Amino acid sequence: MSPQAIAERVAAGMFAEDAASPGLGMRIEAIGPGRARMCMSVRTDMLNGFKVCHGGFIATLADSAFAFACNSYNELSVAAGFSIDLLAPAHEGDLLSADAVEVMRRGRTGVYDVRVTNQRDELVAVFRGRSHAIKDKQVVAL
């Protein structure tokens, strides 16, 4: 299988078992080796007391894109840590996109950057995740 076909198969398998991402209305827009793009519309039930999207939902979107990107090689990988900077508010009805790209992958460690933007391509958040691959474990059977 090509690296692209593997990434697509892994994403389909992961998404089928993922209750959180689709439960929040997330969709996979693009997937490839070491990269993923996910989108989510901000709903009323995602707003905090200031009527803006709760930062935890933005972090969850970024974390989901990170997870799909770091598992795209079919080597089971988990988050070892992440940080996020929330740069601008997201409002009800905004369409948020999280673009995850691999920065480095060596041995069992990976580093991924995720940019979260709104429908006007305005930067809402930046996220950096560190992954750890579990030795000899695949995400899906190929």
ROSEKOL-468199 format. One record per atom (N, C-alpha, C): x, y, z; chain; atom name. Coordinates in steps of 0.001 Angstrom, whole numbers. Example, Ala and Ser with C-alpha at 12.3 -4.5 7.8 and 13.67 -1.06 7.14 Angstrom:
BEGIN
{atom {13190; -5690; 7800}; A; N}
{atom {12300; -4500; 7800}; A; CA}
{atom {13200; -3300; 7800}; A; C}
{atom {12850; -2250; 7080}; A; N}
{atom {13670; -1060; 7140}; A; CA}
{atom {12900; 30; 7870}; A; C}
% end
This chain:
BEGIN
{atom {840; -1190; 0}; A; N}
{atom {0; 0; 0}; A; CA}
{atom {881; 1248; 0}; A; C}
{atom {395; 2280; -634}; A; N}
{atom {1125; 3545; -641}; A; CA}
{atom {987; 4217; 722}; A; C}
{atom {1910; 5109; 1072}; A; N}
{atom {1777; 5848; 2341}; A; CA}
{atom {449; 6603; 2448}; A; C}
{atom {-33; 7150; 1331}; A; N}
{atom {-1316; 7865; 1343}; A; CA}
{atom {-2464; 6896; 1629}; A; C}
{atom {-2448; 5736; 994}; A; N}
{atom {-3504; 4743; 1210}; A; CA}
{atom {-3493; 4249; 2656}; A; C}
{atom {-2305; 4079; 3226}; A; N}
{atom {-2208; 3670; 4632}; A; CA}
{atom {-2815; 4741; 5532}; A; C}
{atom {-2462; 6001; 5285}; A; N}
{atom {-3001; 7100; 6098}; A; CA}
{atom {-4524; 7142; 6021}; A; C}
{atom {-5068; 6962; 4836}; A; N}
{atom {-6523; 6995; 4662}; A; CA}
{atom {-7189; 5827; 5385}; A; C}
{atom {-6594; 4652; 5292}; A; N}
{atom {-7166; 3476; 5962}; A; CA}
{atom {-7109; 3624; 7481}; A; C}
{atom {-5985; 4138; 7991}; A; N}
{atom {-5851; 4357; 9431}; A; CA}
{atom {-6886; 5375; 9899}; A; C}
{atom {-7041; 6462; 9167}; A; N}
{atom {-8003; 7496; 9557}; A; CA}
{atom {-9419; 6938; 9604}; A; C}
{atom {-9788; 6148; 8617}; A; N}
{atom {-11129; 5561; 8598}; A; CA}
{atom {-11319; 4640; 9795}; A; C}
{atom {-10317; 3832; 10093}; A; N}
{atom {-10407; 2921; 11228}; A; CA}
{atom {-10476; 3648; 12556}; A; C}
{atom {-9637; 4685; 12706}; A; N}
{atom {-9646; 5459; 13948}; A; CA}
{atom {-10982; 6176; 14133}; A; C}
{atom {-11472; 6808; 13070}; A; N}
{atom {-12695; 7602; 13180}; A; CA}
{atom {-13888; 6710; 13517}; A; C}
{atom {-13889; 5495; 12991}; A; N}
{atom {-14987; 4565; 13265}; A; CA}
{atom {-15057; 4188; 14748}; A; C}
{atom {-13926; 4247; 15442}; A; N}
{atom {-13876; 3876; 16858}; A; CA}
{atom {-13892; 5086; 17797}; A; C}
{atom {-13887; 6278; 17242}; A; N}
{atom {-13767; 7525; 18003}; A; CA}
{atom {-15159; 8058; 18337}; A; C}
{atom {-15504; 8105; 19604}; A; N}
{atom {-16795; 8667; 20004}; A; CA}
{atom {-16705; 10180; 20192}; A; C}
{atom {-15556; 10688; 20655}; A; N}
{atom {-15427; 12104; 20999}; A; CA}
{atom {-15468; 13016; 19777}; A; C}
{atom {-14638; 12743; 18790}; A; N}
{atom {-14535; 13656; 17636}; A; CA}
{atom {-15856; 13801; 16889}; A; C}
{atom {-16481; 12707; 16448}; A; N}
{atom {-17763; 12897; 15760}; A; CA}
{atom {-18864; 13410; 16698}; A; C}
{atom {-18758; 13093; 17989}; A; N}
{atom {-19731; 13594; 18956}; A; CA}
{atom {-19708; 15114; 19063}; A; C}
{atom {-18558; 15697; 18770}; A; N}
{atom {-18429; 17158; 18778}; A; CA}
{atom {-18634; 17749; 17381}; A; C}
{atom {-19018; 16896; 16439}; A; N}
{atom {-19284; 17376; 15082}; A; CA}
{atom {-18037; 17530; 14227}; A; C}
{atom {-16936; 16942; 14635}; A; N}
{atom {-15693; 17043; 13858}; A; CA}
{atom {-15764; 16170; 12614}; A; C}
{atom {-15095; 16654; 11569}; A; N}
{atom {-14973; 15917; 10319}; A; CA}
{atom {-13516; 15922; 9889}; A; C}
{atom {-13090; 14834; 9284}; A; N}
{atom {-11749; 14786; 8685}; A; CA}
{atom {-11879; 15378; 7286}; A; C}
{atom {-11150; 16441; 7029}; A; N}
{atom {-11183; 17100; 5723}; A; CA}
{atom {-10049; 16622; 4824}; A; C}
{atom {-8912; 16271; 5414}; A; N}
{atom {-7761; 15804; 4635}; A; CA}
{atom {-6872; 14968; 5545}; A; C}
{atom {-6222; 13989; 4946}; A; N}
{atom {-5306; 13131; 5690}; A; CA}
{atom {-4176; 12722; 4761}; A; C}
{atom {-3010; 12559; 5308}; A; N}
{atom {-1850; 12086; 4559}; A; CA}
{atom {-770; 11711; 5543}; A; C}
{atom {320; 11168; 5069}; A; N}
{atom {1410; 10789; 5973}; A; CA}
{atom {1907; 12005; 6770}; A; C}
{atom {1734; 11952; 8087}; A; N}
{atom {2224; 13019; 8952}; A; CA}
{atom {1397; 14285; 8957}; A; C}
{atom {190; 14226; 8419}; A; N}
{atom {-636; 15446; 8389}; A; CA}
{atom {-2115; 15081; 8456}; A; C}
{atom {-2895; 16023; 8966}; A; N}
{atom {-4349; 15851; 9015}; A; CA}
{atom {-5005; 17223; 9130}; A; C}
{atom {-6195; 17318; 8555}; A; N}
{atom {-7000; 18539; 8676}; A; CA}
{atom {-8385; 18118; 9139}; A; C}
{atom {-8813; 18714; 10266}; A; N}
{atom {-10142; 18443; 10800}; A; CA}
{atom {-10887; 19749; 10982}; A; C}
{atom {-12216; 19681; 10842}; A; N}
{atom {-13062; 20867; 10984}; A; CA}
{atom {-14151; 20607; 12008}; A; C}
{atom {-14630; 21693; 12605}; A; N}
{atom {-15698; 21622; 13601}; A; CA}
{atom {-16415; 22970; 13629}; A; C}
{atom {-17732; 22933; 13622}; A; N}
{atom {-18525; 24154; 13782}; A; CA}
{atom {-18761; 24405; 15263}; A; C}
{atom {-18639; 25662; 15667}; A; N}
{atom {-18863; 26035; 17063}; A; CA}
{atom {-20369; 26098; 17306}; A; C}
{atom {-20819; 25268; 18254}; A; N}
{atom {-22237; 25172; 18595}; A; CA}
{atom {-22527; 25949; 19884}; A; C}
{atom {-23801; 26176; 20138}; A; N}
{atom {-24227; 26882; 21352}; A; CA}
{atom {-23719; 26187; 22605}; A; C}
{atom {-23744; 24850; 22619}; A; N}
{atom {-23323; 24122; 23812}; A; CA}
{atom {-21807; 24105; 24003}; A; C}
{atom {-21069; 24795; 23139}; A; N}
{atom {-19615; 24915; 23269}; A; CA}
{atom {-19196; 26283; 23799}; A; C}
{atom {-20185; 27144; 24067}; A; N}
{atom {-19889; 28508; 24499}; A; CA}
{atom {-19720; 28564; 26012}; A; C}
{atom {-18773; 29405; 26441}; A; N}
{atom {-18574; 29614; 27877}; A; CA}
{atom {-19440; 30785; 28344}; A; C}
{atom {-19214; 31249; 29555}; A; N}
{atom {-20009; 32335; 30123}; A; CA}
{atom {-19824; 33680; 29437}; A; C}
{atom {-18796; 33795; 28604}; A; N}
{atom {-18555; 35034; 27850}; A; CA}
{atom {-19094; 34935; 26430}; A; C}
{atom {-19812; 33838; 26144}; A; N}
{atom {-20422; 33600; 24827}; A; CA}
{atom {-19381; 33433; 23719}; A; C}
{atom {-18214; 32893; 24082}; A; N}
{atom {-17211; 32493; 23095}; A; CA}
{atom {-16907; 31014; 23315}; A; C}
{atom {-16333; 30396; 22301}; A; N}
{atom {-16047; 28967; 22382}; A; CA}
{atom {-15080; 28680; 23528}; A; C}
{atom {-15436; 27741; 24365}; A; N}
{atom {-14583; 27326; 25477}; A; CA}
{atom {-13260; 26814; 24905}; A; C}
{atom {-12150; 27232; 25492}; A; N}
{atom {-10832; 26834; 25011}; A; CA}
{atom {-10613; 25333; 24989}; A; C}
{atom {-11294; 24615; 25865}; A; N}
{atom {-11168; 23164; 25889}; A; CA}
{atom {-11656; 22512; 24609}; A; C}
{atom {-12682; 23081; 23987}; A; N}
{atom {-13175; 22531; 22720}; A; CA}
{atom {-12188; 22810; 21592}; A; C}
{atom {-11572; 23981; 21620}; A; N}
{atom {-10558; 24303; 20613}; A; CA}
{atom {-9364; 23368; 20774}; A; C}
{atom {-8958; 23129; 22017}; A; N}
{atom {-7854; 22202; 22284}; A; CA}
{atom {-8204; 20789; 21843}; A; C}
{atom {-9456; 20377; 22038}; A; N}
{atom {-9873; 19037; 21635}; A; CA}
{atom {-9827; 18885; 20122}; A; C}
{atom {-10253; 19901; 19389}; A; N}
{atom {-10158; 19861; 17928}; A; CA}
{atom {-8700; 19709; 17495}; A; C}
{atom {-7816; 20525; 18068}; A; N}
{atom {-6396; 20457; 17726}; A; CA}
{atom {-5804; 19100; 18100}; A; C}
{atom {-6186; 18590; 19262}; A; N}
{atom {-5685; 17294; 19722}; A; CA}
{atom {-6145; 16168; 18806}; A; C}
{atom {-7359; 16239; 18314}; A; N}
{atom {-7854; 15214; 17393}; A; CA}
{atom {-7079; 15242; 16080}; A; C}
{atom {-6842; 16432; 15537}; A; N}
{atom {-6053; 16527; 14301}; A; CA}
{atom {-4645; 15977; 14529}; A; C}
{atom {-4056; 16316; 15654}; A; N}
{atom {-2742; 15798; 16047}; A; CA}
{atom {-2763; 14271; 16088}; A; C}
{atom {-3782; 13685; 16699}; A; N}
{atom {-3880; 12229; 16812}; A; CA}
{atom {-3944; 11559; 15445}; A; C}
{atom {-4734; 12111; 14546}; A; N}
{atom {-4839; 11511; 13209}; A; CA}
{atom {-3529; 11667; 12442}; A; C}
{atom {-2844; 12795; 12605}; A; N}
{atom {-1570; 12994; 11916}; A; CA}
{atom {-492; 12046; 12435}; A; C}
{atom {-367; 11914; 13748}; A; N}
{atom {735; 11111; 14291}; A; CA}
{atom {483; 9612; 14171}; A; C}
{atom {-750; 9209; 13931}; A; N}
{atom {-1040; 7788; 13726}; A; CA}
{atom {-1121; 7407; 12248}; A; C}
{atom {-903; 8349; 11363}; A; N}
{atom {-1106; 8139; 9929}; A; CA}
{atom {-154; 7121; 9298}; A; C}
{atom {877; 6731; 10014}; A; N}
{atom {1824; 5724; 9491}; A; CA}
{atom {1444; 4311; 9937}; A; C}
{atom {342; 4199; 10673}; A; N}
{atom {-140; 2932; 11229}; A; CA}
{atom {779; 2379; 12306}; A; C}
{atom {1447; 3273; 13017}; A; N}
{atom {2198; 2911; 14216}; A; CA}
{atom {1461; 3561; 15378}; A; C}
{atom {850; 2736; 16227}; A; N}
{atom {30; 3254; 17316}; A; CA}
{atom {815; 4272; 18138}; A; C}
{atom {320; 5498; 18156}; A; N}
{atom {986; 6594; 18859}; A; CA}
{atom {10; 7282; 19791}; A; C}
{atom {504; 7673; 20942}; A; N}
{atom {-312; 8380; 21928}; A; CA}
{atom {330; 9726; 22228}; A; C}
{atom {-461; 10615; 22767}; A; N}
{atom {67; 11927; 23151}; A; CA}
{atom {947; 11776; 24380}; A; C}
{atom {2137; 12355; 24309}; A; N}
{atom {3035; 12399; 25466}; A; CA}
{atom {2941; 13769; 26133}; A; C}
{atom {2364; 14715; 25433}; A; N}
{atom {2179; 16056; 25978}; A; CA}
{atom {1805; 17018; 24876}; A; C}
{atom {1217; 18129; 25264}; A; N}
{atom {938; 19186; 24296}; A; CA}
{atom {796; 20511; 25011}; A; C}
{atom {934; 21562; 24225}; A; N}
{atom {668; 22910; 24726}; A; CA}
{atom {-169; 23621; 23677}; A; C}
{atom {-937; 24581; 24135}; A; N}
{atom {-1775; 25340; 23210}; A; CA}
{atom {-1774; 26801; 23631}; A; C}
{atom {-1734; 27670; 22648}; A; N}
{atom {-1895; 29100; 22861}; A; CA}
{atom {-3178; 29519; 22165}; A; C}
{atom {-4105; 30066; 22925}; A; N}
{atom {-5363; 30562; 22388}; A; CA}
{atom {-5157; 32029; 22031}; A; C}
{atom {-5306; 32346; 20756}; A; N}
{atom {-4916; 33670; 20259}; A; CA}
{atom {-6080; 34603; 19953}; A; C}
{atom {-7243; 34034; 19643}; A; N}
{atom {-8412; 34853; 19306}; A; CA}
{atom {-9661; 34052; 19644}; A; C}
{atom {-10749; 34727; 19948}; A; N}
{atom {-11974; 34004; 20284}; A; CA}
{atom {-12610; 33378; 19045}; A; C}
{atom {-13325; 32305; 19285}; A; N}
{atom {-14181; 31700; 18266}; A; CA}
{atom {-15611; 31861; 18751}; A; C}
{atom {-16512; 32131; 17819}; A; N}
{atom {-17897; 32447; 18156}; A; CA}
{atom {-18854; 31397; 17614}; A; C}
{atom {-20049; 31388; 18171}; A; N}
{atom {-21078; 30468; 17698}; A; CA}
{atom {-21235; 30586; 16180}; A; C}
{atom {-21251; 29455; 15516}; A; N}
{atom {-21387; 29433; 14063}; A; CA}
{atom {-20068; 29442; 13314}; A; C}
{atom {-18969; 29769; 13984}; A; N}
{atom {-17667; 29738; 13309}; A; CA}
{atom {-17334; 28312; 12901}; A; C}
{atom {-16706; 28178; 11754}; A; N}
{atom {-16180; 26892; 11304}; A; CA}
{atom {-14687; 26902; 11573}; A; C}
{atom {-14268; 26068; 12517}; A; N}
{atom {-12854; 25987; 12874}; A; CA}
{atom {-12187; 24849; 12109}; A; C}
{atom {-10982; 25105; 11635}; A; N}
{atom {-10178; 24093; 10952}; A; CA}
{atom {-8871; 23944; 11701}; A; C}
{atom {-8482; 22701; 11935}; A; N}
{atom {-7214; 22388; 12605}; A; CA}
{atom {-6335; 21650; 11614}; A; C}
{atom {-5214; 22274; 11253}; A; N}
{atom {-4261; 21684; 10313}; A; CA}
{atom {-3037; 21218; 11073}; A; C}
{atom {-2872; 19897; 11150}; A; N}
{atom {-1739; 19299; 11863}; A; CA}
{atom {-670; 18890; 10855}; A; C}
{atom {571; 19243; 11162}; A; N}
{atom {1704; 18862; 10306}; A; CA}
{atom {2840; 18340; 11180}; A; C}
{atom {3481; 17347; 10663}; A; N}
{atom {4618; 16752; 11360}; A; CA}
{atom {5823; 17679; 11285}; A; C}
{atom {6436; 17921; 12412}; A; N}
{atom {7657; 18711; 12489}; A; CA}
{atom {8863; 17779; 12489}; A; C}
{atom {8765; 16698; 13281}; A; N}
{atom {9860; 15743; 13413}; A; CA}
{atom {9297; 14412; 13870}; A; C}
{atom {9845; 13345; 13315}; A; N}
{atom {9494; 11987; 13736}; A; CA}
{atom {10776; 11175; 13707}; A; C}
{atom {11191; 10740; 14878}; A; N}
{atom {12448; 10000; 14991}; A; CA}
{atom {12293; 8958; 16088}; A; C}
{atom {12654; 7721; 15771}; A; N}
{atom {12480; 6657; 16751}; A; CA}
{atom {11008; 6538; 17105}; A; C}
{atom {10714; 6611; 18381}; A; N}
{atom {9317; 6503; 18821}; A; CA}
{atom {8720; 7852; 19202}; A; C}
{atom {9427; 8947; 18918}; A; N}
{atom {8976; 10287; 19291}; A; CA}
{atom {8620; 11109; 18056}; A; C}
{atom {7544; 11851; 18153}; A; N}
{atom {7156; 12764; 17085}; A; CA}
{atom {6754; 14105; 17666}; A; C}
{atom {6921; 15145; 16868}; A; N}
{atom {6487; 16493; 17243}; A; CA}
{atom {5627; 17012; 16097}; A; C}
{atom {4459; 17563; 16466}; A; N}
{atom {3481; 18021; 15475}; A; CA}
{atom {2974; 19400; 15850}; A; C}
{atom {2855; 20264; 14854}; A; N}
{atom {2271; 21584; 15056}; A; CA}
{atom {882; 21613; 14435}; A; C}
{atom {-42; 22274; 15113}; A; N}
{atom {-1418; 22399; 14642}; A; CA}
{atom {-1800; 23871; 14679}; A; C}
{atom {-2299; 24352; 13559}; A; N}
{atom {-2842; 25711; 13468}; A; CA}
{atom {-4359; 25603; 13408}; A; C}
{atom {-5034; 26324; 14283}; A; N}
{atom {-6496; 26355; 14272}; A; CA}
{atom {-6914; 27726; 13742}; A; C}
{atom {-7713; 27703; 12679}; A; N}
{atom {-8191; 28936; 12052}; A; CA}
{atom {-9706; 28891; 11931}; A; C}
{atom {-10289; 30069; 11706}; A; N}
{atom {-11731; 30136; 11475}; A; CA}
{atom {-12007; 30210; 9974}; A; C}
{atom {-13264; 30368; 9610}; A; N}
{atom {-13664; 30370; 8199}; A; CA}
{atom {-13095; 31556; 7425}; A; C}
{atom {-12614; 32566; 8114}; A; N}
{atom {-11982; 33721; 7453}; A; CA}
{atom {-10458; 33566; 7408}; A; C}
{atom {-9974; 32373; 7759}; A; N}
{atom {-8549; 32041; 7809}; A; CA}
{atom {-7805; 32876; 8850}; A; C}
{atom {-8528; 33319; 9888}; A; N}
{atom {-7914; 34039; 11001}; A; CA}
{atom {-7411; 33021; 12015}; A; C}
{atom {-6212; 33234; 12508}; A; N}
{atom {-5599; 32303; 13442}; A; CA}
{atom {-6276; 32398; 14811}; A; C}
{atom {-6783; 31267; 15295}; A; N}
{atom {-7472; 31195; 16587}; A; CA}
{atom {-6553; 30605; 17653}; A; C}
{atom {-5759; 29604; 17287}; A; N}
{atom {-4883; 28939; 18259}; A; CA}
{atom {-3729; 28243; 17551}; A; C}
{atom {-2645; 28073; 18299}; A; N}
{atom {-1524; 27244; 17849}; A; CA}
{atom {-1277; 26202; 18926}; A; C}
{atom {-991; 24994; 18484}; A; N}
{atom {-885; 23821; 19359}; A; CA}
{atom {379; 23086; 18951}; A; C}
{atom {1125; 22587; 19908}; A; N}
{atom {2264; 21713; 19620}; A; CA}
{atom {2085; 20445; 20441}; A; C}
{atom {2104; 19308; 19757}; A; N}
{atom {1947; 18030; 20422}; A; CA}
{atom {3169; 17156; 20260}; A; C}
{atom {3428; 16368; 21282}; A; N}
{atom {4535; 15405; 21258}; A; CA}
{atom {3925; 14020; 21378}; A; C}
{atom {4275; 13146; 20434}; A; N}
{atom {3710; 11800; 20416}; A; CA}
{atom {4755; 10766; 20802}; A; C}
{atom {4239; 9632; 21264}; A; N}
{atom {5092; 8496; 21603}; A; CA}
{atom {4483; 7261; 20951}; A; C}
{atom {5243; 6610; 20077}; A; N}
{atom {4771; 5401; 19406}; A; CA}
{atom {4963; 4195; 20320}; A; C}
{atom {3950; 3350; 20361}; A; N}
{atom {4002; 2124; 21145}; A; CA}
{atom {4693; 1060; 20284}; A; C}
{atom {5738; 473; 20800}; A; N}
{atom {6549; -479; 20035}; A; CA}
{atom {5694; -1654; 19538}; A; C}
{atom {5854; -1919; 18245}; A; N}
{atom {5247; -3094; 17591}; A; CA}
{atom {3716; -3122; 17652}; A; C}
{atom {3074; -1961; 17705}; A; N}
{atom {1617; -1909; 17730}; A; CA}
{atom {1129; -1122; 16517}; A; C}
{atom {171; -1691; 15795}; A; N}
{atom {-445; -1000; 14673}; A; CA}
{atom {-1814; -464; 15080}; A; C}
{atom {-2273; 531; 14339}; A; N}
{atom {-3593; 1107; 14593}; A; CA}
{atom {-4672; 208; 13998}; A; C}
{atom {-4468; -199; 12750}; A; N}
{atom {-5421; -1072; 12051}; A; CA}
{atom {-4649; -2202; 11370}; A; C}
{atom {-5326; -3309; 11145}; A; N}
{atom {-4717; -4401; 10385}; A; CA}
{atom {-4769; -4039; 8898}; A; C}
{atom {-3662; -4193; 8251}; A; N}
{atom {-3617; -3883; 6808}; A; CA}
{atom {-3653; -5152; 5985}; A; C}
% end
